[in-house]
């Protein structure tokens, strides 16, 4: 088996490591990631061979997902019940629901997903893996 083409890791930069670590740590652990590494300026979580790094940004500035660059990260989030639970509990863990008027079909009529953003406006999409019946 080859890992060719699979993501090895993702590295995100943050202004406020403590706040971002709480939000990302909660979400990633809910999705099955385990704490992997921790150092003064960063944290990481791992799922299988892939890991996500959260690091203090060395330069000041704001993230804007609407500018050229990364828009969002989309995760398989399990069943529709799992997505519903994450949508409901995420605001208590530093995530703001997006597209509430179109929940859970903001991605289209056959795409059951929750869209959230954190305090630094990083967006995630949590996609239900169950096929529609």
ABEGO torsion letter per residue (X at the ends): XBABGBBABBBBBBABAAAAAAAAAAAAAAAGBBBABBBAABBBBBBEABBBBBBBBABBEBBBAABBEBABBBBBAEBAAAAAAAAAAAAAAGBBBBGAAAOAAAAEAABBBBBBBBAAGBBBBBBBABBBX
